[in-house]
């Protein structure tokens, strides 16, 4: 695969992720996947393997702002290279709506965060969503075991 310039196949990549999520340290501390899944198919593969995130965060920000924020790194950082960045943004614009809809419809776990706000606002929004999720699970568990 590597010599041919292709990426890792979805099924193999998901199996690797599932295996890693079963490790002791991840089971004890939790996990975060950043920039994955990139397609609805990858999201469905994860779901079929029992990987259902409690919260899916989507930082809403325009492509123009991404270019602006990475301008100083465009010649030094691989991901900020304009050719690579434009390709990634095009792929994201094509696939992201389907991924977000998947998580919202199936798991009701999508949390939208305004990426133009301060980092403290974004952190507060994320922590509030995580706390609400934990509270809902605790309430469910109390109700389930006290019936």
BELQUIZI-V840440 format. One record per helix or strand of 3 or more residues. SS is the DSSP state (H for helix, E for strand). FROM is the first residue (numbers start at 1). LEN is the number of residues. Records with the same first field share a line. If there is no record, write none. Layout:
# BELQUIZI-V840440
SS=FROM-LEN, FROM-LEN
This chain:
# BELQUIZI-V840440
H=2-3, 10-12, 24-6, 40-9, 63-7, 71-3, 78-3, 82-26, 119-27
E=56-5, 110-5
